[in-house]
Amino acid sequence: MAFDSKTRAAGTCTQCGSVFAVRRSDGGAVEPIGVRRCSCGGSSFDVLESEPADPCAASD
Ligand SMILES: [Zn+2]
């Protein structure tokens, strides 16, 4: 499980709203993929698409 593509999501810069591919770290932090920060200098991102971490966990 070196690089799980399921952790990828679309995210936006919280400062300018630019859209990036982001991933969630184990600690829950949102990190942009391929870049360190936004071109505006922002380094905080919000996730646009949230996927269930584990579909099997939602046993109803
Ligand atoms: Zn930005």
N, CA, C, O and the ligand as a Tripos MOL2 file, in Angstrom:
@<TRIPOS>MOLECULE
protein
  241   239    61     0     0
PROTEIN
NO_CHARGES

@<TRIPOS>ATOM
      1 N           0.8320   -1.1910    0.0000 N.3       1 MET1
      2 CA          0.0000    0.0000    0.0000 C.3       1 MET1
      3 C           0.8750    1.2530    0.0000 C.2       1 MET1
      4 O           0.7150    2.1340    0.8440 O.2       1 MET1
      5 N           1.7910    1.3190   -0.9460 N.am      2 ALA2
      6 CA          2.7170    2.4360   -0.9750 C.3       2 ALA2
      7 C           2.0290    3.7040   -1.4810 C.2       2 ALA2
      8 O           2.2590    4.8010   -0.9720 O.2       2 ALA2
      9 N           1.1960    3.5300   -2.4760 N.am      3 PHE3
     10 CA          0.5550    4.7160   -3.0520 C.3       3 PHE3
     11 C          -0.8730    4.3480   -3.4290 C.2       3 PHE3
     12 O          -1.1220    3.8180   -4.5120 O.2       3 PHE3
     13 N          -1.7750    4.6240   -2.5600 N.am      4 ASP4
     14 CA         -3.1620    4.2540   -2.7850 C.3       4 ASP4
     15 C          -3.8920    5.3670   -3.5110 C.2       4 ASP4
     16 O          -4.0690    6.4580   -2.9670 O.2       4 ASP4
     17 N          -4.3150    5.0980   -4.7310 N.am      5 SER5
     18 CA         -4.9630    6.1370   -5.5310 C.3       5 SER5
     19 C          -6.3070    6.5400   -4.9380 C.2       5 SER5
     20 O          -6.8440    7.5960   -5.2760 O.2       5 SER5
     21 N          -6.8480    5.7150   -4.0650 N.am      6 LYS6
     22 CA         -8.1490    6.0450   -3.4860 C.3       6 LYS6
     23 C          -8.0740    7.2150   -2.5180 C.2       6 LYS6
     24 O          -9.0940    7.7810   -2.1260 O.2       6 LYS6
     25 N          -6.8540    7.5660   -2.1410 N.am      7 THR7
     26 CA         -6.7200    8.7090   -1.2400 C.3       7 THR7
     27 C          -6.7030   10.0070   -2.0130 C.2       7 THR7
     28 O          -6.6770   11.0860   -1.4190 O.2       7 THR7
     29 N          -6.7170    9.9170   -3.3270 N.am      8 ARG8
     30 CA         -6.7140   11.1310   -4.1360 C.3       8 ARG8
     31 C          -8.0970   11.7540   -4.1770 C.2       8 ARG8
     32 O          -9.1200   11.0750   -4.0900 O.2       8 ARG8
     33 N          -8.0890   13.0510   -4.3110 N.am      9 ALA9
     34 CA         -9.3520   13.7700   -4.4170 C.3       9 ALA9
     35 C          -9.0790   15.0930   -5.0970 C.2       9 ALA9
     36 O          -7.9280   15.4730   -5.3140 O.2       9 ALA9
     37 N         -10.1410   15.7810   -5.4260 N.am     10 ALA10
     38 CA         -9.9970   17.1370   -5.9230 C.3      10 ALA10
     39 C         -10.1050   18.0880   -4.7410 C.2      10 ALA10
     40 O         -10.9170   17.9020   -3.8340 O.2      10 ALA10
     41 N          -9.2680   19.1010   -4.7800 N.am     11 GLY11
     42 CA         -9.2970   20.0580   -3.6830 C.3      11 GLY11
     43 C          -9.0790   21.4640   -4.1970 C.2      11 GLY11
     44 O          -8.6280   21.6680   -5.3240 O.2      11 GLY11
     45 N          -9.3980   22.4140   -3.3700 N.am     12 THR12
     46 CA         -9.2150   23.8100   -3.7530 C.3      12 THR12
     47 C          -8.3310   24.5170   -2.7410 C.2      12 THR12
     48 O          -8.3410   24.2120   -1.5490 O.2      12 THR12
     49 N          -7.5790   25.4560   -3.2480 N.am     13 CYS13
     50 CA         -6.7990   26.3240   -2.3810 C.3      13 CYS13
     51 C          -7.7530   27.1610   -1.5410 C.2      13 CYS13
     52 O          -8.7130   27.7330   -2.0560 O.2      13 CYS13
     53 N          -7.4770   27.2250   -0.2510 N.am     14 THR14
     54 CA         -8.3950   27.9740    0.6090 C.3      14 THR14
     55 C          -8.2390   29.4760    0.4260 C.2      14 THR14
     56 O          -9.0800   30.2540    0.8750 O.2      14 THR14
     57 N          -7.1630   29.8780   -0.2320 N.am     15 GLN15
     58 CA         -6.9330   31.3090   -0.3870 C.3      15 GLN15
     59 C          -7.4560   31.8510   -1.7130 C.2      15 GLN15
     60 O          -8.0530   32.9270   -1.7490 O.2      15 GLN15
     61 N          -7.2360   31.1140   -2.8060 N.am     16 CYS16
     62 CA         -7.6370   31.6460   -4.1060 C.3      16 CYS16
     63 C          -8.6440   30.7550   -4.8200 C.2      16 CYS16
     64 O          -9.2330   31.1660   -5.8200 O.2      16 CYS16
     65 N          -8.8460   29.5500   -4.3240 N.am     17 GLY17
     66 CA         -9.8630   28.6870   -4.9020 C.3      17 GLY17
     67 C          -9.4000   27.8640   -6.0810 C.2      17 GLY17
     68 O         -10.2050   27.1770   -6.7100 O.2      17 GLY17
     69 N          -8.1000   27.9190   -6.3980 N.am     18 SER18
     70 CA         -7.5900   27.1130   -7.4950 C.3      18 SER18
     71 C          -7.7540   25.6280   -7.1730 C.2      18 SER18
     72 O          -7.6150   25.2040   -6.0260 O.2      18 SER18
     73 N          -8.0540   24.8520   -8.2130 N.am     19 VAL19
     74 CA         -8.3160   23.4360   -8.0200 C.3      19 VAL19
     75 C          -7.0550   22.6240   -8.2450 C.2      19 VAL19
     76 O          -6.3310   22.8350   -9.2180 O.2      19 VAL19
     77 N          -6.8020   21.7100   -7.3530 N.am     20 PHE20
     78 CA         -5.6470   20.8220   -7.4550 C.3      20 PHE20
     79 C          -6.0860   19.3950   -7.1950 C.2      20 PHE20
     80 O          -7.1370   19.1330   -6.6100 O.2      20 PHE20
     81 N          -5.2390   18.4830   -7.6550 N.am     21 ALA21
     82 CA         -5.3790   17.1120   -7.1880 C.3      21 ALA21
     83 C          -4.7100   17.0350   -5.8300 C.2      21 ALA21
     84 O          -3.5540   17.4310   -5.6780 O.2      21 ALA21
     85 N          -5.4160   16.5400   -4.8690 N.am     22 VAL22
     86 CA         -4.8740   16.4790   -3.5150 C.3      22 VAL22
     87 C          -5.0170   15.0590   -2.9790 C.2      22 VAL22
     88 O          -5.7030   14.2160   -3.5560 O.2      22 VAL22
     89 N          -4.3660   14.8350   -1.8900 N.am     23 ARG23
     90 CA         -4.5220   13.5550   -1.2170 C.3      23 ARG23
     91 C          -4.5950   13.8050    0.2750 C.2      23 ARG23
     92 O          -4.1680   14.8450    0.7760 O.2      23 ARG23
     93 N          -5.1350   12.8500    0.9530 N.am     24 ARG24
     94 CA         -5.2260   12.9630    2.4000 C.3      24 ARG24
     95 C          -4.1760   12.0860    3.0600 C.2      24 ARG24
     96 O          -4.0550   10.8980    2.7610 O.2      24 ARG24
     97 N          -3.4440   12.6780    3.9370 N.am     25 SER25
     98 CA         -2.4700   11.8960    4.6820 C.3      25 SER25
     99 C          -3.1960   11.1270    5.7770 C.2      25 SER25
    100 O          -4.3780   11.3480    6.0380 O.2      25 SER25
    101 N          -2.4660   10.2250    6.4060 N.am     26 ASP26
    102 CA         -3.0660    9.4270    7.4670 C.3      26 ASP26
    103 C          -3.5570   10.3020    8.6110 C.2      26 ASP26
    104 O          -4.5110    9.9610    9.3110 O.2      26 ASP26
    105 N          -2.8970   11.4200    8.7830 N.am     27 GLY27
    106 CA         -3.2870   12.3080    9.8650 C.3      27 GLY27
    107 C          -4.4690   13.1940    9.5260 C.2      27 GLY27
    108 O          -4.9460   13.9620   10.3610 O.2      27 GLY27
    109 N          -4.9410   13.0760    8.2790 N.am     28 GLY28
    110 CA         -6.1000   13.8570    7.8840 C.3      28 GLY28
    111 C          -5.7440   15.1580    7.1990 C.2      28 GLY28
    112 O          -6.6320   15.9090    6.7960 O.2      28 GLY28
    113 N          -4.4560   15.4350    7.0610 N.am     29 ALA29
    114 CA         -4.0510   16.6660    6.3910 C.3      29 ALA29
    115 C          -4.2550   16.5340    4.8900 C.2      29 ALA29
    116 O          -4.1130   15.4460    4.3330 O.2      29 ALA29
    117 N          -4.5820   17.6220    4.2470 N.am     30 VAL30
    118 CA         -4.7800   17.6320    2.8060 C.3      30 VAL30
    119 C          -3.5320   18.1980    2.1480 C.2      30 VAL30
    120 O          -3.1160   19.3240    2.4210 O.2      30 VAL30
    121 N          -2.9430   17.3790    1.2670 N.am     31 GLU31
    122 CA         -1.7060   17.8000    0.6160 C.3      31 GLU31
    123 C          -1.8980   17.7910   -0.8920 C.2      31 GLU31
    124 O          -2.4690   16.8400   -1.4270 O.2      31 GLU31
    125 N          -1.4400   18.8150   -1.5890 N.am     32 PRO32
    126 CA         -1.5250   18.8290   -3.0400 C.3      32 PRO32
    127 C          -0.5520   17.8150   -3.6270 C.2      32 PRO32
    128 O           0.5230   17.5800   -3.0770 O.2      32 PRO32
    129 N          -0.9410   17.2190   -4.7500 N.am     33 ILE33
    130 CA         -0.1000   16.2380   -5.4120 C.3      33 ILE33
    131 C           0.7130   16.9210   -6.4990 C.2      33 ILE33
    132 O           0.1520   17.5780   -7.3760 O.2      33 ILE33
    133 N           2.0200   16.7730   -6.4480 N.am     34 GLY34
    134 CA          2.8690   17.2960   -7.5120 C.3      34 GLY34
    135 C           3.4120   18.6880   -7.2430 C.2      34 GLY34
    136 O           4.4000   19.1040   -7.8480 O.2      34 GLY34
    137 N           2.7720   19.3980   -6.3430 N.am     35 VAL35
    138 CA          3.2560   20.7440   -6.0170 C.3      35 VAL35
    139 C           3.3240   20.8790   -4.5060 C.2      35 VAL35
    140 O           2.6480   20.1590   -3.7710 O.2      35 VAL35
    141 N           4.1310   21.7920   -4.0640 N.am     36 ARG36
    142 CA          4.2370   22.0150   -2.6260 C.3      36 ARG36
    143 C           3.1820   22.9790   -2.1210 C.2      36 ARG36
    144 O           2.6630   22.8520   -1.0110 O.2      36 ARG36
    145 N           2.8870   23.9340   -2.9620 N.am     37 ARG37
    146 CA          1.8830   24.9030   -2.5750 C.3      37 ARG37
    147 C           1.2590   25.5010   -3.8140 C.2      37 ARG37
    148 O           1.7110   25.2660   -4.9350 O.2      37 ARG37
    149 N           0.2380   26.2580   -3.6020 N.am     38 CYS38
    150 CA         -0.4600   26.8910   -4.7120 C.3      38 CYS38
    151 C           0.3970   28.0070   -5.2830 C.2      38 CYS38
    152 O           1.3140   28.5110   -4.6350 O.2      38 CYS38
    153 N           0.0750   28.3790   -6.5120 N.am     39 SER39
    154 CA          0.8110   29.4700   -7.1480 C.3      39 SER39
    155 C           0.6000   30.7920   -6.4230 C.2      39 SER39
    156 O           1.3890   31.7240   -6.5840 O.2      39 SER39
    157 N          -0.4510   30.8760   -5.6320 N.am     40 CYS40
    158 CA         -0.6970   32.0960   -4.8670 C.3      40 CYS40
    159 C           0.0900   32.0880   -3.5700 C.2      40 CYS40
    160 O           0.1180   33.0830   -2.8460 O.2      40 CYS40
    161 N           0.7210   30.9750   -3.2820 N.am     41 GLY41
    162 CA          1.5020   30.8730   -2.0530 C.3      41 GLY41
    163 C           0.7640   30.1600   -0.9390 C.2      41 GLY41
    164 O           1.3360   29.8700    0.1110 O.2      41 GLY41
    165 N          -0.5010   29.8810   -1.1690 N.am     42 GLY42
    166 CA         -1.2870   29.2040   -0.1420 C.3      42 GLY42
    167 C          -0.8760   27.7420    0.0050 C.2      42 GLY42
    168 O          -0.5220   27.0860   -0.9750 O.2      42 GLY42
    169 N          -0.9250   27.2540    1.2010 N.am     43 SER43
    170 CA         -0.5560   25.8640    1.4270 C.3      43 SER43
    171 C          -1.6660   25.1130    2.1610 C.2      43 SER43
    172 O          -1.4480   24.0140    2.6710 O.2      43 SER43
    173 N          -2.8460   25.7070    2.2100 N.am     44 SER44
    174 CA         -3.9840   25.0300    2.8260 C.3      44 SER44
    175 C          -5.0080   24.7160    1.7460 C.2      44 SER44
    176 O          -5.2990   25.5480    0.8880 O.2      44 SER44
    177 N          -5.5490   23.5070    1.8000 N.am     45 PHE45
    178 CA         -6.4670   23.0670    0.7610 C.3      45 PHE45
    179 C          -7.6910   22.4130    1.3780 C.2      45 PHE45
    180 O          -7.6150   21.7430    2.4090 O.2      45 PHE45
    181 N          -8.8160   22.6240    0.7210 N.am     46 ASP46
    182 CA        -10.0410   21.9490    1.1280 C.3      46 ASP46
    183 C         -10.3700   20.8680    0.1230 C.2      46 ASP46
    184 O         -10.1800   21.0550   -1.0790 O.2      46 ASP46
    185 N         -10.8540   19.7550    0.5960 N.am     47 VAL47
    186 CA        -11.2230   18.6670   -0.2950 C.3      47 VAL47
    187 C         -12.6160   18.9120   -0.8530 C.2      47 VAL47
    188 O         -13.5610   19.2040   -0.1200 O.2      47 VAL47
    189 N         -12.7170   18.7860   -2.1740 N.am     48 LEU48
    190 CA        -14.0070   18.9720   -2.8200 C.3      48 LEU48
    191 C         -14.8190   17.6870   -2.7950 C.2      48 LEU48
    192 O         -15.9960   17.6810   -2.4340 O.2      48 LEU48
    193 N         -14.1700   16.6060   -3.1820 N.am     49 GLU49
    194 CA        -14.8590   15.3290   -3.2580 C.3      49 GLU49
    195 C         -14.4140   14.4530   -2.1080 C.2      49 GLU49
    196 O         -13.2250   14.1870   -1.9320 O.2      49 GLU49
    197 N         -15.3590   14.0190   -1.3470 N.am     50 SER50
    198 CA        -15.0100   13.1290   -0.2440 C.3      50 SER50
    199 C         -15.5830   11.7500   -0.5300 C.2      50 SER50
    200 O         -16.7780   11.5820   -0.7700 O.2      50 SER50
    201 N         -14.7090   10.7920   -0.4960 N.am     51 GLU51
    202 CA        -15.1410    9.4230   -0.7100 C.3      51 GLU51
    203 C         -15.1480    8.6830    0.6140 C.2      51 GLU51
    204 O         -14.3610    8.9910    1.5090 O.2      51 GLU51
    205 N         -16.0150    7.7310    0.7360 N.am     52 PRO52
    206 CA        -15.9910    6.9220    1.9540 C.3      52 PRO52
    207 C         -14.6550    6.1880    2.0610 C.2      52 PRO52
    208 O         -14.1920    5.5840    1.0940 O.2      52 PRO52
    209 N         -14.0630    6.2430    3.2010 N.am     53 ALA53
    210 CA        -12.7730    5.6280    3.3940 C.3      53 ALA53
    211 C         -12.8380    4.1290    3.1790 C.2      53 ALA53
    212 O         -11.9380    3.5370    2.5840 O.2      53 ALA53
    213 N         -13.8950    3.5270    3.6620 N.am     54 ASP54
    214 CA        -14.0380    2.0840    3.5350 C.3      54 ASP54
    215 C         -15.5270    1.7510    3.3700 C.2      54 ASP54
    216 O         -16.2840    1.7950    4.3400 O.2      54 ASP54
    217 N         -15.9410    1.4220    2.1530 N.am     55 PRO55
    218 CA        -17.3560    1.1240    1.9080 C.3      55 PRO55
    219 C         -17.8770   -0.0100    2.7820 C.2      55 PRO55
    220 O         -19.0540   -0.0410    3.1420 O.2      55 PRO55
    221 N         -17.0070   -0.9210    3.1110 N.am     56 CYS56
    222 CA        -17.4270   -2.0700    3.9040 C.3      56 CYS56
    223 C         -17.7680   -1.6790    5.3280 C.2      56 CYS56
    224 O         -18.4590   -2.4090    6.0380 O.2      56 CYS56
    225 N         -17.2770   -0.5190    5.7380 N.am     57 ALA57
    226 CA        -17.5210   -0.0880    7.1080 C.3      57 ALA57
    227 C         -18.9670    0.3610    7.2980 C.2      57 ALA57
    228 O         -19.4980    0.3610    8.4090 O.2      57 ALA57
    229 N         -19.5930    0.7450    6.1740 N.am     58 ALA58
    230 CA        -20.9700    1.2070    6.2740 C.3      58 ALA58
    231 C         -21.9140    0.0250    6.1450 C.2      58 ALA58
    232 O         -22.6630   -0.0740    5.1730 O.2      58 ALA58
    233 N         -21.8790   -0.8490    7.1000 N.am     59 SER59
    234 CA        -22.7420   -2.0130    7.0740 C.3      59 SER59
    235 C         -24.0820   -1.6630    7.7010 C.2      59 SER59
    236 O         -24.2050   -1.4850    8.9130 O.2      59 SER59
    237 N         -25.0660   -1.5730    6.8430 N.am     60 ASP60
    238 CA        -26.3840   -1.2020    7.3260 C.3      60 ASP60
    239 C         -27.3520   -2.3580    7.0720 C.2      60 ASP60
    240 O         -28.5330   -2.2590    7.4050 O.2      60 ASP60
    241 ZN         -4.0760   29.6210   -4.1030 Zn       61 ZN61
@<TRIPOS>BOND
     1     1     2 1
     2     2     3 1
     3     3     4 2
     4     3     5 am
     5     5     6 1
     6     6     7 1
     7     7     8 2
     8     7     9 am
     9     9    10 1
    10    10    11 1
    11    11    12 2
    12    11    13 am
    13    13    14 1
    14    14    15 1
    15    15    16 2
    16    15    17 am
    17    17    18 1
    18    18    19 1
    19    19    20 2
    20    19    21 am
    21    21    22 1
    22    22    23 1
    23    23    24 2
    24    23    25 am
    25    25    26 1
    26    26    27 1
    27    27    28 2
    28    27    29 am
    29    29    30 1
    30    30    31 1
    31    31    32 2
    32    31    33 am
    33    33    34 1
    34    34    35 1
    35    35    36 2
    36    35    37 am
    37    37    38 1
    38    38    39 1
    39    39    40 2
    40    39    41 am
    41    41    42 1
    42    42    43 1
    43    43    44 2
    44    43    45 am
    45    45    46 1
    46    46    47 1
    47    47    48 2
    48    47    49 am
    49    49    50 1
    50    50    51 1
    51    51    52 2
    52    51    53 am
    53    53    54 1
    54    54    55 1
    55    55    56 2
    56    55    57 am
    57    57    58 1
    58    58    59 1
    59    59    60 2
    60    59    61 am
    61    61    62 1
    62    62    63 1
    63    63    64 2
    64    63    65 am
    65    65    66 1
    66    66    67 1
    67    67    68 2
    68    67    69 am
    69    69    70 1
    70    70    71 1
    71    71    72 2
    72    71    73 am
    73    73    74 1
    74    74    75 1
    75    75    76 2
    76    75    77 am
    77    77    78 1
    78    78    79 1
    79    79    80 2
    80    79    81 am
    81    81    82 1
    82    82    83 1
    83    83    84 2
    84    83    85 am
    85    85    86 1
    86    86    87 1
    87    87    88 2
    88    87    89 am
    89    89    90 1
    90    90    91 1
    91    91    92 2
    92    91    93 am
    93    93    94 1
    94    94    95 1
    95    95    96 2
    96    95    97 am
    97    97    98 1
    98    98    99 1
    99    99   100 2
   100    99   101 am
   101   101   102 1
   102   102   103 1
   103   103   104 2
   104   103   105 am
   105   105   106 1
   106   106   107 1
   107   107   108 2
   108   107   109 am
   109   109   110 1
   110   110   111 1
   111   111   112 2
   112   111   113 am
   113   113   114 1
   114   114   115 1
   115   115   116 2
   116   115   117 am
   117   117   118 1
   118   118   119 1
   119   119   120 2
   120   119   121 am
   121   121   122 1
   122   122   123 1
   123   123   124 2
   124   123   125 am
   125   125   126 1
   126   126   127 1
   127   127   128 2
   128   127   129 am
   129   129   130 1
   130   130   131 1
   131   131   132 2
   132   131   133 am
   133   133   134 1
   134   134   135 1
   135   135   136 2
   136   135   137 am
   137   137   138 1
   138   138   139 1
   139   139   140 2
   140   139   141 am
   141   141   142 1
   142   142   143 1
   143   143   144 2
   144   143   145 am
   145   145   146 1
   146   146   147 1
   147   147   148 2
   148   147   149 am
   149   149   150 1
   150   150   151 1
   151   151   152 2
   152   151   153 am
   153   153   154 1
   154   154   155 1
   155   155   156 2
   156   155   157 am
   157   157   158 1
   158   158   159 1
   159   159   160 2
   160   159   161 am
   161   161   162 1
   162   162   163 1
   163   163   164 2
   164   163   165 am
   165   165   166 1
   166   166   167 1
   167   167   168 2
   168   167   169 am
   169   169   170 1
   170   170   171 1
   171   171   172 2
   172   171   173 am
   173   173   174 1
   174   174   175 1
   175   175   176 2
   176   175   177 am
   177   177   178 1
   178   178   179 1
   179   179   180 2
   180   179   181 am
   181   181   182 1
   182   182   183 1
   183   183   184 2
   184   183   185 am
   185   185   186 1
   186   186   187 1
   187   187   188 2
   188   187   189 am
   189   189   190 1
   190   190   191 1
   191   191   192 2
   192   191   193 am
   193   193   194 1
   194   194   195 1
   195   195   196 2
   196   195   197 am
   197   197   198 1
   198   198   199 1
   199   199   200 2
   200   199   201 am
   201   201   202 1
   202   202   203 1
   203   203   204 2
   204   203   205 am
   205   205   206 1
   206   206   207 1
   207   207   208 2
   208   207   209 am
   209   209   210 1
   210   210   211 1
   211   211   212 2
   212   211   213 am
   213   213   214 1
   214   214   215 1
   215   215   216 2
   216   215   217 am
   217   217   218 1
   218   218   219 1
   219   219   220 2
   220   219   221 am
   221   221   222 1
   222   222   223 1
   223   223   224 2
   224   223   225 am
   225   225   226 1
   226   226   227 1
   227   227   228 2
   228   227   229 am
   229   229   230 1
   230   230   231 1
   231   231   232 2
   232   231   233 am
   233   233   234 1
   234   234   235 1
   235   235   236 2
   236   235   237 am
   237   237   238 1
   238   238   239 1
   239   239   240 2
@<TRIPOS>SUBSTRUCTURE
     1 MET1         2 RESIDUE 1 A MET
     2 ALA2         6 RESIDUE 1 A ALA
     3 PHE3        10 RESIDUE 1 A PHE
     4 ASP4        14 RESIDUE 1 A ASP
     5 SER5        18 RESIDUE 1 A SER
     6 LYS6        22 RESIDUE 1 A LYS
     7 THR7        26 RESIDUE 1 A THR
     8 ARG8        30 RESIDUE 1 A ARG
     9 ALA9        34 RESIDUE 1 A ALA
    10 ALA10       38 RESIDUE 1 A ALA
    11 GLY11       42 RESIDUE 1 A GLY
    12 THR12       46 RESIDUE 1 A THR
    13 CYS13       50 RESIDUE 1 A CYS
    14 THR14       54 RESIDUE 1 A THR
    15 GLN15       58 RESIDUE 1 A GLN
    16 CYS16       62 RESIDUE 1 A CYS
    17 GLY17       66 RESIDUE 1 A GLY
    18 SER18       70 RESIDUE 1 A SER
    19 VAL19       74 RESIDUE 1 A VAL
    20 PHE20       78 RESIDUE 1 A PHE
    21 ALA21       82 RESIDUE 1 A ALA
    22 VAL22       86 RESIDUE 1 A VAL
    23 ARG23       90 RESIDUE 1 A ARG
    24 ARG24       94 RESIDUE 1 A ARG
    25 SER25       98 RESIDUE 1 A SER
    26 ASP26      102 RESIDUE 1 A ASP
    27 GLY27      106 RESIDUE 1 A GLY
    28 GLY28      110 RESIDUE 1 A GLY
    29 ALA29      114 RESIDUE 1 A ALA
    30 VAL30      118 RESIDUE 1 A VAL
    31 GLU31      122 RESIDUE 1 A GLU
    32 PRO32      126 RESIDUE 1 A PRO
    33 ILE33      130 RESIDUE 1 A ILE
    34 GLY34      134 RESIDUE 1 A GLY
    35 VAL35      138 RESIDUE 1 A VAL
    36 ARG36      142 RESIDUE 1 A ARG
    37 ARG37      146 RESIDUE 1 A ARG
    38 CYS38      150 RESIDUE 1 A CYS
    39 SER39      154 RESIDUE 1 A SER
    40 CYS40      158 RESIDUE 1 A CYS
    41 GLY41      162 RESIDUE 1 A GLY
    42 GLY42      166 RESIDUE 1 A GLY
    43 SER43      170 RESIDUE 1 A SER
    44 SER44      174 RESIDUE 1 A SER
    45 PHE45      178 RESIDUE 1 A PHE
    46 ASP46      182 RESIDUE 1 A ASP
    47 VAL47      186 RESIDUE 1 A VAL
    48 LEU48      190 RESIDUE 1 A LEU
    49 GLU49      194 RESIDUE 1 A GLU
    50 SER50      198 RESIDUE 1 A SER
    51 GLU51      202 RESIDUE 1 A GLU
    52 PRO52      206 RESIDUE 1 A PRO
    53 ALA53      210 RESIDUE 1 A ALA
    54 ASP54      214 RESIDUE 1 A ASP
    55 PRO55      218 RESIDUE 1 A PRO
    56 CYS56      222 RESIDUE 1 A CYS
    57 ALA57      226 RESIDUE 1 A ALA
    58 ALA58      230 RESIDUE 1 A ALA
    59 SER59      234 RESIDUE 1 A SER
    60 ASP60      238 RESIDUE 1 A ASP
    61 ZN61       241 GROUP 0 **** ****
